[in-house]
Amino acid sequence: MKHYTNNTRMLIDQKARGMRGVFILKESRRFSWKASVLLAIVSLVISAHAASANVPDNSVSTAKIRNGAVTTKKIARFAVTINKLAGNSVSTGKLRDGAVTTAKIATEAVTTAKIADGAVTNDKLGANAVTTDKIATGAVGTTDIADSAVTTSKIDTDAVTLAKMADNSVDTAEIVALAVTNAKLGANAVTTDKILDGTIITADVTDSAVTTAKINDSAVTTAKINDSAVTTSKIDTDAVTLAKMAD
């Protein structure tokens, strides 16, 4: 190890002290700059606060406020009243979901164009709200009519045609008295069981209609034979016996 003289040690000490001094000076200057900036900021804040405190109420006019200077946080709660809003300034995006309640909608404000397709459900219709003029022509189908809903008064005169009547749907009670005329009877439609006993009178029998086959055995009595009606040709051979001959 080297041995330094006293002069050498003194020289080294002086250089070391000098370097420390330079370092301390530099740090001092750096601290001084930061402190100056901090003090300037604090001074501005204090000045602004003091200036604000010294501004009288209602002394800042519209012209003194820069455009865009009034931000959301500058506006007090409930400060924006209806008369502060410009016309058409509240757009859809400004409304919260569910904000437009019934009380907010003016009378007759909801027009057809405002109603979504299929939005008017059965529950939305008032009792008797659908009048005749609201129903489109041909819109009422069979499934829309309740059972037994078509009463007599609903059926127009002559509206029920033959095609509308089901087979075997007309019973005796539905036929008016004397409504079945001759034209309504089909050929050979009136059978024996349809004729009431004793109802066929002489006027109902056509001339020469009663043939031999229609006369029952022993049905022609003396009273039914006209005088002089039994001619020679009508008497069978050996039919006139002694008992049948007059005295």
Backbone as CSV, one residue per row, in Angstrom:
resi,resn,N_x,N_y,N_z,CA_x,CA_y,CA_z,C_x,C_y,C_z
1,MET,0.876,-1.171,0.000,0.000,0.000,0.000,0.914,1.221,0.000
2,LYS,0.478,2.219,-0.805,1.259,3.451,-0.885,1.039,4.294,0.342
3,HIS,2.042,5.047,0.675,1.932,5.997,1.791,1.931,7.386,1.211
4,TYR,0.855,8.149,1.547,0.725,9.517,1.018,1.358,10.496,2.010
5,THR,1.938,11.553,1.409,2.503,12.629,2.245,1.378,13.481,2.760
6,ASN,1.689,14.323,3.700,0.663,15.206,4.258,0.114,16.140,3.211
7,ASN,0.981,16.595,2.336,0.519,17.513,1.287,-0.459,16.809,0.339
8,THR,-0.157,15.576,0.052,-1.053,14.816,-0.859,-2.416,14.619,-0.213
9,ARG,-2.440,14.278,1.104,-3.714,14.082,1.795,-4.542,15.370,1.809
10,MET,-3.917,16.474,2.005,-4.618,17.757,2.057,-5.235,18.080,0.703
11,LEU,-4.473,17.746,-0.341,-4.984,18.019,-1.682,-6.218,17.157,-1.978
12,ILE,-6.162,15.913,-1.572,-7.317,14.999,-1.785,-8.516,15.486,-0.989
13,ASP,-8.310,15.924,0.241,-9.413,16.417,1.080,-10.060,17.637,0.453
14,GLN,-9.256,18.523,-0.084,-9.792,19.744,-0.695,-10.656,19.420,-1.918
15,LYS,-10.211,18.452,-2.736,-10.981,18.075,-3.917,-12.303,17.433,-3.524
16,ALA,-12.243,16.600,-2.488,-13.477,15.940,-2.041,-14.484,16.960,-1.540
17,ARG,-13.966,17.913,-0.724,-14.871,18.936,-0.230,-15.460,19.763,-1.381
18,GLY,-14.634,19.993,-2.369,-15.112,20.778,-3.511,-16.226,20.061,-4.272
19,MET,-16.085,18.763,-4.457,-17.104,17.991,-5.163,-18.419,17.947,-4.388
20,ARG,-18.304,17.852,-3.030,-19.522,17.867,-2.216,-20.225,19.207,-2.332
21,GLY,-19.453,20.192,-2.400,-20.042,21.528,-2.505,-20.795,21.707,-3.814
22,VAL,-20.163,21.227,-4.906,-20.841,21.320,-6.210,-22.157,20.551,-6.180
23,PHE,-22.158,19.338,-5.581,-23.367,18.506,-5.509,-24.461,19.217,-4.709
24,ILE,-24.052,19.784,-3.570,-25.040,20.480,-2.717,-25.617,21.676,-3.445
25,LEU,-24.791,22.373,-4.212,-25.255,23.549,-4.951,-26.273,23.155,-6.027
26,LYS,-25.954,22.056,-6.730,-26.867,21.584,-7.770,-28.209,21.151,-7.191
27,GLU,-28.164,20.415,-6.081,-29.412,19.964,-5.450,-30.217,21.145,-4.944
28,SER,-29.537,22.130,-4.437,-30.195,23.331,-3.925,-30.920,24.055,-5.052
29,ARG,-30.201,24.147,-6.193,-30.834,24.827,-7.331,-32.058,24.042,-7.841
30,ARG,-31.931,22.680,-7.886,-33.047,21.848,-8.346,-34.257,21.988,-7.416
31,PHE,-34.047,21.984,-6.132,-35.112,22.145,-5.156,-35.748,23.527,-5.293
32,SER,-34.924,24.503,-5.538,-35.412,25.880,-5.659,-36.365,26.010,-6.843
33,TRP,-36.081,25.297,-7.955,-36.943,25.359,-9.155,-38.299,24.705,-8.899
34,LYS,-38.284,23.537,-8.252,-39.532,22.844,-7.941,-40.382,23.656,-6.977
35,ALA,-39.740,24.204,-6.021,-40.457,25.011,-5.033,-41.107,26.214,-5.689
36,SER,-40.411,26.780,-6.656,-40.955,27.953,-7.343,-42.230,27.591,-8.111
37,VAL,-42.209,26.452,-8.798,-43.389,26.011,-9.551,-44.557,25.750,-8.617
38,LEU,-44.283,25.064,-7.500,-45.329,24.742,-6.533,-45.930,26.010,-5.943
39,LEU,-45.069,26.945,-5.608,-45.567,28.197,-5.048,-46.415,28.965,-6.052
40,ALA,-46.048,28.862,-7.352,-46.808,29.557,-8.386,-48.210,28.969,-8.509
41,ILE,-48.296,27.641,-8.447,-49.594,26.979,-8.551,-50.486,27.340,-7.381
42,VAL,-49.906,27.276,-6.179,-50.664,27.625,-4.972,-51.139,29.070,-5.048
43,SER,-50.296,29.911,-5.574,-50.635,31.329,-5.685,-51.813,31.536,-6.634
44,LEU,-51.810,30.782,-7.760,-52.910,30.897,-8.721,-54.221,30.437,-8.124
45,VAL,-54.172,29.322,-7.392,-55.390,28.793,-6.766,-55.953,29.783,-5.768
46,ILE,-55.038,30.320,-4.958,-55.488,31.290,-3.940,-56.062,32.526,-4.611
47,SER,-55.424,32.952,-5.686,-55.891,34.140,-6.401,-57.267,33.905,-7.005
48,ALA,-57.439,32.713,-7.625,-58.724,32.385,-8.243,-59.831,32.328,-7.197
49,HIS,-59.511,31.693,-6.053,-60.499,31.612,-4.978,-60.847,32.991,-4.459
50,ALA,-59.832,33.786,-4.312,-60.059,35.146,-3.804,-60.872,35.951,-4.799
51,ALA,-60.559,35.757,-6.109,-61.293,36.486,-7.139,-62.752,36.060,-7.150
52,SER,-62.990,34.727,-7.013,-64.357,34.220,-6.990,-65.111,34.740,-5.785
53,ALA,-64.436,34.784,-4.664,-65.086,35.250,-3.438,-65.414,36.727,-3.511
54,ASN,-64.643,37.426,-4.323,-64.846,38.867,-4.412,-65.818,39.267,-5.509
55,VAL,-66.330,38.256,-6.327,-67.282,38.567,-7.398,-68.671,38.685,-6.782
56,PRO,-69.350,39.819,-6.959,-70.696,39.987,-6.388,-71.689,39.029,-7.049
57,ASP,-72.770,38.696,-6.338,-73.814,37.842,-6.896,-74.422,38.489,-8.137
58,ASN,-74.708,37.622,-9.166,-75.364,38.057,-10.400,-74.552,39.069,-11.210
59,SER,-73.238,39.101,-10.980,-72.406,40.065,-11.707,-71.811,39.488,-12.987
60,VAL,-71.866,38.118,-13.175,-71.311,37.500,-14.388,-72.439,37.346,-15.398
61,SER,-72.414,38.146,-16.471,-73.449,38.109,-17.500,-73.143,37.014,-18.508
62,THR,-74.101,36.762,-19.401,-73.942,35.738,-20.439,-72.720,35.998,-21.293
63,ALA,-72.508,37.258,-21.631,-71.377,37.617,-22.504,-70.029,37.318,-21.859
64,LYS,-69.986,37.235,-20.517,-68.719,36.995,-19.814,-68.358,35.496,-19.772
65,ILE,-69.319,34.651,-20.116,-69.087,33.202,-20.044,-68.685,32.689,-21.425
66,ARG,-67.569,32.001,-21.487,-67.121,31.447,-22.754,-68.051,30.316,-23.205
67,ASN,-68.162,30.136,-24.505,-68.948,29.021,-25.040,-68.368,27.695,-24.551
68,GLY,-69.229,26.824,-24.043,-68.785,25.529,-23.566,-68.175,25.557,-22.181
69,ALA,-68.156,26.734,-21.514,-67.512,26.837,-20.199,-68.372,26.236,-19.088
70,VAL,-69.706,26.218,-19.294,-70.605,25.681,-18.266,-70.732,24.172,-18.491
71,THR,-69.957,23.413,-17.780,-69.989,21.958,-17.889,-71.056,21.386,-16.960
72,THR,-71.259,20.062,-17.063,-72.307,19.412,-16.267,-72.143,19.656,-14.777
73,LYS,-70.905,19.546,-14.281,-70.699,19.696,-12.831,-70.887,21.120,-12.347
74,LYS,-70.954,22.098,-13.298,-71.196,23.489,-12.913,-72.678,23.775,-12.690
75,ILE,-73.537,22.873,-13.158,-74.990,23.095,-13.070,-75.514,22.461,-11.789
76,ALA,-76.224,23.263,-10.997,-76.780,22.780,-9.727,-77.927,21.814,-9.993
77,ARG,-78.194,20.945,-9.043,-79.280,19.974,-9.153,-80.618,20.708,-9.288
78,PHE,-81.433,20.272,-10.237,-82.746,20.840,-10.515,-82.694,22.279,-11.033
79,ALA,-81.506,22.751,-11.488,-81.379,24.133,-11.962,-81.963,24.309,-13.362
80,VAL,-81.993,23.226,-14.168,-82.503,23.330,-15.541,-84.011,23.064,-15.524
81,THR,-84.808,24.127,-15.583,-86.266,24.005,-15.586,-86.781,23.954,-17.026
82,ILE,-88.108,23.754,-17.172,-88.696,23.590,-18.508,-88.409,24.792,-19.397
83,ASN,-88.530,26.021,-18.828,-88.336,27.209,-19.668,-86.876,27.443,-20.043
84,LYS,-85.949,26.633,-19.512,-84.541,26.748,-19.898,-84.215,25.864,-21.105
85,LEU,-85.148,24.957,-21.457,-84.894,24.034,-22.564,-85.356,24.646,-23.877
86,ALA,-84.512,24.567,-24.885,-84.889,25.035,-26.213,-85.879,24.060,-26.841
87,GLY,-86.693,24.554,-27.790,-87.627,23.680,-28.474,-86.909,22.543,-29.187
88,ASN,-87.506,21.339,-29.081,-86.940,20.134,-29.720,-85.526,19.810,-29.239
89,SER,-85.184,20.195,-28.014,-83.835,19.938,-27.510,-83.711,18.591,-26.797
90,VAL,-84.854,18.009,-26.386,-84.805,16.718,-25.693,-85.002,15.606,-26.722
91,SER,-83.922,14.978,-27.132,-83.981,13.912,-28.128,-84.211,12.560,-27.447
92,THR,-84.408,11.527,-28.265,-84.634,10.175,-27.736,-83.489,9.731,-26.836
93,GLY,-82.270,10.065,-27.248,-81.107,9.636,-26.472,-81.042,10.264,-25.092
94,LYS,-81.763,11.375,-24.882,-81.742,12.050,-23.579,-82.753,11.448,-22.604
95,LEU,-83.675,10.651,-23.115,-84.717,10.076,-22.259,-84.273,8.735,-21.696
96,ARG,-84.478,8.557,-20.408,-84.212,7.264,-19.798,-85.309,6.287,-20.162
97,ASP,-84.994,4.993,-20.183,-85.998,3.965,-20.437,-87.098,4.066,-19.387
98,GLY,-88.333,4.066,-19.850,-89.470,4.128,-18.932,-89.766,5.524,-18.403
99,ALA,-89.075,6.563,-18.921,-89.263,7.920,-18.397,-90.572,8.547,-18.864
100,VAL,-91.054,8.141,-20.043,-92.298,8.726,-20.562,-93.484,7.925,-20.024
101,THR,-94.059,8.394,-18.941,-95.209,7.732,-18.318,-96.502,8.241,-18.962
102,THR,-97.628,7.643,-18.565,-98.923,8.039,-19.121,-99.181,9.521,-18.922
103,ALA,-98.829,10.040,-17.747,-99.078,11.453,-17.453,-98.288,12.390,-18.358
104,LYS,-97.201,11.895,-18.956,-96.363,12.734,-19.815,-96.885,12.800,-21.252
105,ILE,-97.831,11.919,-21.611,-98.331,11.857,-22.979,-99.584,12.720,-23.101
106,ALA,-99.569,13.653,-24.065,-100.710,14.538,-24.265,-101.886,13.767,-24.847
107,THR,-103.092,14.288,-24.643,-104.299,13.681,-25.189,-104.201,13.619,-26.709
108,GLU,-104.526,12.440,-27.277,-104.515,12.200,-28.720,-103.123,12.355,-29.335
109,ALA,-102.072,12.246,-28.506,-100.704,12.372,-29.021,-100.214,11.091,-29.682
110,VAL,-100.789,9.959,-29.288,-100.354,8.668,-29.852,-101.154,8.384,-31.119
111,THR,-100.556,8.645,-32.266,-101.200,8.402,-33.552,-100.888,6.983,-34.034
112,THR,-101.516,6.613,-35.150,-101.319,5.271,-35.704,-99.847,4.978,-35.967
113,ALA,-99.139,5.981,-36.488,-97.724,5.780,-36.831,-96.858,5.509,-35.605
114,LYS,-97.325,5.905,-34.425,-96.545,5.719,-33.199,-96.765,4.340,-32.568
115,ILE,-97.769,3.615,-33.050,-98.099,2.309,-32.466,-97.425,1.208,-33.282
116,ALA,-96.663,0.364,-32.611,-95.972,-0.732,-33.297,-96.980,-1.770,-33.782
117,ASP,-96.652,-2.445,-34.885,-97.514,-3.498,-35.394,-97.709,-4.576,-34.329
118,GLY,-98.954,-4.982,-34.147,-99.261,-6.026,-33.177,-99.253,-5.564,-31.732
119,ALA,-99.124,-4.231,-31.498,-99.028,-3.731,-30.122,-100.386,-3.627,-29.441
120,VAL,-101.443,-3.486,-30.220,-102.780,-3.360,-29.623,-103.352,-4.766,-29.426
121,THR,-103.169,-5.292,-28.237,-103.653,-6.630,-27.904,-105.086,-6.546,-27.397
122,ASN,-105.699,-7.699,-27.151,-107.075,-7.741,-26.674,-107.240,-6.966,-25.368
123,ASP,-106.228,-7.052,-24.478,-106.306,-6.359,-23.187,-106.308,-4.847,-23.343
124,LYS,-105.759,-4.337,-24.464,-105.678,-2.894,-24.679,-107.001,-2.312,-25.181
125,LEU,-107.910,-3.159,-25.633,-109.188,-2.687,-26.171,-110.228,-2.561,-25.066
126,GLY,-110.920,-1.415,-25.056,-111.999,-1.228,-24.100,-113.219,-2.027,-24.513
127,ALA,-114.132,-2.244,-23.576,-115.365,-2.969,-23.881,-116.135,-2.224,-24.963
128,ASN,-116.606,-2.961,-25.980,-117.383,-2.398,-27.093,-116.605,-1.363,-27.904
129,ALA,-115.265,-1.432,-27.863,-114.446,-0.449,-28.576,-114.391,-0.717,-30.072
130,VAL,-114.537,-1.978,-30.476,-114.461,-2.318,-31.906,-115.855,-2.210,-32.503
131,THR,-116.126,-1.092,-33.160,-117.419,-0.874,-33.796,-117.413,-1.449,-35.212
132,THR,-118.604,-1.442,-35.852,-118.747,-2.032,-37.175,-117.774,-1.430,-38.180
133,ASP,-117.610,-0.088,-38.153,-116.749,0.561,-39.153,-115.269,0.260,-38.941
134,LYS,-114.910,-0.337,-37.779,-113.511,-0.684,-37.528,-113.158,-2.080,-38.072
135,ILE,-114.173,-2.839,-38.458,-113.941,-4.204,-38.940,-113.846,-4.196,-40.462
136,ALA,-112.762,-4.720,-40.989,-112.564,-4.765,-42.438,-113.552,-5.735,-43.071
137,THR,-113.928,-5.452,-44.315,-114.842,-6.324,-45.050,-114.237,-7.723,-45.162
138,GLY,-115.032,-8.719,-44.813,-114.575,-10.099,-44.895,-113.604,-10.505,-43.797
139,ALA,-113.443,-9.666,-42.765,-112.454,-9.957,-41.718,-112.959,-10.959,-40.683
140,VAL,-114.281,-11.077,-40.539,-114.841,-11.974,-39.512,-115.013,-13.368,-40.102
141,GLY,-114.182,-14.302,-39.657,-114.269,-15.686,-40.111,-115.133,-16.513,-39.180
142,THR,-115.339,-17.762,-39.549,-116.180,-18.661,-38.753,-115.679,-18.785,-37.317
143,THR,-114.339,-18.887,-37.148,-113.785,-19.065,-35.806,-113.952,-17.825,-34.933
144,ASP,-114.232,-16.668,-35.546,-114.406,-15.429,-34.780,-115.811,-15.282,-34.216
145,ILE,-116.747,-16.120,-34.692,-118.139,-16.024,-34.263,-118.400,-17.030,-33.147
146,ALA,-118.935,-16.552,-32.037,-119.231,-17.434,-30.904,-120.390,-18.361,-31.263
147,ASP,-120.416,-19.524,-30.652,-121.503,-20.466,-30.877,-122.838,-19.836,-30.499
148,SER,-123.831,-20.036,-31.352,-125.201,-19.531,-31.139,-125.287,-18.005,-31.170
149,ALA,-124.259,-17.335,-31.680,-124.264,-15.871,-31.709,-125.109,-15.316,-32.851
150,VAL,-125.296,-16.106,-33.918,-126.093,-15.638,-35.061,-127.563,-15.940,-34.785
151,THR,-128.259,-14.936,-34.259,-129.675,-15.084,-33.940,-130.516,-14.725,-35.167
152,THR,-131.845,-14.918,-35.058,-132.752,-14.646,-36.174,-132.618,-13.217,-36.682
153,SER,-132.504,-12.264,-35.744,-132.435,-10.854,-36.152,-131.160,-10.529,-36.911
154,LYS,-130.128,-11.388,-36.789,-128.868,-11.140,-37.485,-128.886,-11.644,-38.929
155,ILE,-129.882,-12.481,-39.264,-129.948,-13.079,-40.594,-130.832,-12.219,-41.492
156,ASP,-130.304,-11.823,-42.640,-131.038,-10.976,-43.569,-132.129,-11.787,-44.261
157,THR,-133.132,-11.083,-44.789,-134.212,-11.737,-45.525,-133.655,-12.480,-46.734
158,ASP,-134.116,-13.707,-46.916,-133.697,-14.568,-48.032,-132.198,-14.886,-48.011
159,ALA,-131.542,-14.717,-46.858,-130.099,-14.975,-46.781,-129.779,-16.463,-46.686
160,VAL,-130.698,-17.244,-46.114,-130.451,-18.684,-45.954,-130.906,-19.406,-47.214
161,THR,-129.975,-19.730,-48.071,-130.282,-20.446,-49.307,-130.224,-21.948,-49.063
162,LEU,-130.624,-22.709,-50.112,-130.632,-24.163,-49.995,-129.242,-24.693,-49.647
163,ALA,-128.204,-24.068,-50.217,-126.834,-24.529,-49.974,-126.397,-24.333,-48.530
164,LYS,-127.060,-23.408,-47.820,-126.685,-23.133,-46.431,-127.356,-24.085,-45.442
165,MET,-128.325,-24.846,-45.915,-129.083,-25.732,-45.027,-128.498,-27.139,-45.052
166,ALA,-128.277,-27.679,-43.860,-127.749,-29.040,-43.753,-128.836,-30.047,-44.108
167,ASP,-128.440,-31.216,-44.576,-129.405,-32.279,-44.877,-130.185,-32.648,-43.619
168,ASN,-131.477,-32.872,-43.801,-132.375,-33.265,-42.699,-132.467,-32.209,-41.594
169,SER,-132.209,-30.947,-41.944,-132.244,-29.892,-40.925,-133.631,-29.277,-40.758
170,VAL,-134.538,-29.491,-41.752,-135.893,-28.921,-41.669,-136.837,-29.966,-41.093
171,ASP,-137.315,-29.692,-39.890,-138.233,-30.603,-39.218,-139.659,-30.109,-39.413
172,THR,-140.645,-30.898,-38.923,-142.060,-30.536,-39.059,-142.329,-29.154,-38.485
173,ALA,-141.710,-28.880,-37.331,-141.966,-27.600,-36.674,-141.478,-26.412,-37.500
174,GLU,-140.525,-26.650,-38.413,-139.986,-25.558,-39.228,-140.844,-25.246,-40.458
175,ILE,-141.813,-26.133,-40.756,-142.631,-25.957,-41.957,-143.922,-25.237,-41.591
176,VAL,-144.173,-24.137,-42.285,-145.393,-23.371,-42.036,-146.594,-24.173,-42.531
177,ALA,-147.741,-24.025,-41.873,-148.976,-24.712,-42.290,-149.299,-24.362,-43.741
178,LEU,-149.656,-25.395,-44.515,-150.029,-25.279,-45.931,-148.854,-24.846,-46.815
179,ALA,-147.601,-24.929,-46.270,-146.435,-24.507,-47.050,-146.033,-25.551,-48.084
180,VAL,-146.399,-26.852,-47.844,-146.033,-27.905,-48.795,-147.113,-27.981,-49.859
181,THR,-146.889,-27.285,-50.947,-147.838,-27.283,-52.056,-147.536,-28.459,-52.986
182,ASN,-148.428,-28.636,-54.027,-148.253,-29.736,-54.974,-146.891,-29.664,-55.663
183,ALA,-146.444,-28.426,-55.948,-145.167,-28.246,-56.645,-143.989,-28.698,-55.793
184,LYS,-144.182,-28.699,-54.476,-143.088,-29.072,-53.574,-142.963,-30.592,-53.409
185,LEU,-144.001,-31.344,-53.886,-144.001,-32.797,-53.734,-143.313,-33.452,-54.924
186,GLY,-142.386,-34.325,-54.647,-141.746,-35.059,-55.723,-142.652,-36.151,-56.266
187,ALA,-142.375,-36.614,-57.487,-143.178,-37.679,-58.096,-143.131,-38.927,-57.207
188,ASN,-144.323,-39.517,-56.968,-144.452,-40.721,-56.146,-143.971,-40.521,-54.698
189,ALA,-143.958,-39.247,-54.261,-143.465,-38.952,-52.914,-144.491,-39.286,-51.839
190,VAL,-145.806,-39.221,-52.202,-146.853,-39.478,-51.209,-147.169,-40.972,-51.219
191,THR,-146.697,-41.667,-50.228,-146.938,-43.106,-50.101,-148.172,-43.359,-49.249
192,THR,-148.610,-44.652,-49.205,-149.833,-45.010,-48.474,-149.808,-44.547,-47.035
193,ASP,-148.661,-44.723,-46.353,-148.604,-44.366,-44.945,-148.635,-42.859,-44.714
194,LYS,-148.476,-42.069,-45.810,-148.545,-40.619,-45.669,-149.980,-40.103,-45.812
195,ILE,-150.893,-41.005,-46.260,-152.290,-40.609,-46.476,-153.120,-40.997,-45.260
196,LEU,-153.802,-40.027,-44.697,-154.628,-40.263,-43.523,-155.852,-41.090,-43.919
197,ASP,-156.217,-42.046,-43.080,-157.381,-42.879,-43.357,-158.615,-42.010,-43.555
198,GLY,-159.397,-42.373,-44.622,-160.656,-41.678,-44.878,-160.504,-40.325,-45.544
199,THR,-159.286,-39.962,-45.971,-159.086,-38.623,-46.546,-159.242,-38.592,-48.065
200,ILE,-159.223,-39.779,-48.747,-159.380,-39.803,-50.199,-160.873,-39.827,-50.515
201,ILE,-161.380,-38.736,-51.072,-162.795,-38.648,-51.430,-162.938,-38.835,-52.939
202,THR,-164.203,-38.898,-53.414,-164.477,-39.147,-54.836,-163.749,-38.150,-55.730
203,ALA,-163.733,-36.881,-55.318,-163.116,-35.840,-56.153,-161.613,-36.057,-56.309
204,ASP,-161.018,-36.808,-55.364,-159.569,-37.032,-55.418,-159.200,-38.180,-56.354
205,VAL,-160.245,-38.990,-56.790,-159.983,-40.155,-57.634,-160.206,-39.783,-59.099
206,THR,-159.231,-40.000,-59.916,-159.327,-39.694,-61.350,-160.269,-40.681,-62.013
207,ASP,-160.995,-40.228,-63.068,-161.886,-41.112,-63.823,-161.127,-42.342,-64.307
208,SER,-161.792,-43.516,-64.161,-161.240,-44.809,-64.599,-159.976,-45.197,-63.832
209,ALA,-159.729,-44.511,-62.696,-158.523,-44.806,-61.929,-158.674,-46.078,-61.102
210,VAL,-159.973,-46.431,-60.736,-160.200,-47.601,-59.891,-160.364,-48.810,-60.810
211,THR,-159.309,-49.571,-60.968,-159.339,-50.766,-61.813,-159.772,-51.974,-60.968
212,THR,-159.976,-53.123,-61.696,-160.399,-54.352,-61.005,-159.436,-54.721,-59.893
213,ALA,-158.134,-54.519,-60.150,-157.130,-54.891,-59.155,-157.221,-54.041,-57.902
214,LYS,-157.861,-52.856,-58.038,-157.949,-51.954,-56.891,-159.188,-52.261,-56.035
215,ILE,-160.121,-53.115,-56.591,-161.365,-53.405,-55.864,-161.169,-54.681,-55.062
216,ASN,-161.456,-54.587,-53.799,-161.298,-55.714,-52.899,-162.415,-56.733,-53.158
217,ASP,-162.143,-57.984,-52.866,-163.160,-59.014,-53.005,-164.390,-58.655,-52.174
218,SER,-165.566,-58.874,-52.809,-166.871,-58.616,-52.154,-167.058,-57.156,-51.777
219,ALA,-166.236,-56.260,-52.395,-166.330,-54.848,-52.049,-167.476,-54.160,-52.772
220,VAL,-167.912,-54.708,-53.952,-168.992,-54.056,-54.712,-170.343,-54.648,-54.258
221,THR,-171.056,-53.882,-53.490,-172.361,-54.316,-52.984,-173.446,-53.863,-53.963
222,THR,-174.699,-54.332,-53.689,-175.837,-53.980,-54.550,-175.964,-52.483,-54.698
223,ALA,-175.773,-51.761,-53.610,-175.938,-50.312,-53.642,-174.893,-49.641,-54.534
224,LYS,-173.761,-50.301,-54.774,-172.696,-49.703,-55.577,-172.923,-49.915,-57.078
225,ILE,-173.960,-50.817,-57.431,-174.214,-51.125,-58.836,-175.385,-50.268,-59.340
226,ASN,-175.172,-49.543,-60.423,-176.231,-48.724,-60.988,-177.344,-49.634,-61.551
227,ASP,-178.532,-49.106,-61.580,-179.643,-49.832,-62.194,-179.323,-50.109,-63.668
228,SER,-179.673,-51.337,-64.109,-179.459,-51.789,-65.494,-177.988,-51.857,-65.873
229,ALA,-177.102,-51.795,-64.863,-175.677,-51.817,-65.167,-175.174,-53.218,-65.452
230,VAL,-175.896,-54.240,-64.943,-175.461,-55.627,-65.159,-176.122,-56.121,-66.449
231,THR,-175.398,-56.100,-67.515,-175.893,-56.556,-68.822,-175.608,-58.058,-68.967
232,THR,-176.115,-58.668,-70.083,-175.936,-60.101,-70.328,-174.476,-60.490,-70.296
233,SER,-173.633,-59.647,-70.866,-172.203,-59.981,-70.927,-171.565,-59.986,-69.548
234,LYS,-172.205,-59.337,-68.600,-171.644,-59.275,-67.255,-171.982,-60.516,-66.433
235,ILE,-172.995,-61.356,-66.955,-173.451,-62.514,-66.198,-172.687,-63.725,-66.684
236,ASP,-172.077,-64.399,-65.748,-171.269,-65.577,-66.064,-172.196,-66.758,-66.442
237,THR,-171.687,-67.739,-67.178,-172.441,-68.922,-67.561,-172.873,-69.671,-66.324
238,ASP,-174.158,-70.064,-66.368,-174.761,-70.810,-65.263,-174.761,-70.039,-63.960
239,ALA,-174.580,-68.718,-64.063,-174.555,-67.923,-62.841,-175.948,-67.623,-62.294
240,VAL,-176.988,-67.628,-63.199,-178.332,-67.293,-62.753,-179.039,-68.611,-62.377
241,THR,-179.178,-68.835,-61.135,-179.866,-70.023,-60.641,-181.359,-69.723,-60.452
242,LEU,-182.142,-70.810,-60.129,-183.575,-70.626,-59.943,-183.866,-69.600,-58.870
243,ALA,-183.041,-69.592,-57.833,-183.270,-68.668,-56.733,-183.045,-67.231,-57.146
244,LYS,-182.238,-66.986,-58.194,-181.945,-65.635,-58.624,-182.996,-65.097,-59.594
245,MET,-183.962,-66.036,-60.027,-184.953,-65.647,-60.986,-186.206,-65.200,-60.253
246,ALA,-186.780,-64.085,-60.725,-187.985,-63.551,-60.095,-189.184,-64.463,-60.481
247,ASP,-190.251,-64.319,-59.646,-191.455,-65.093,-59.930,-192.041,-64.581,-61.245
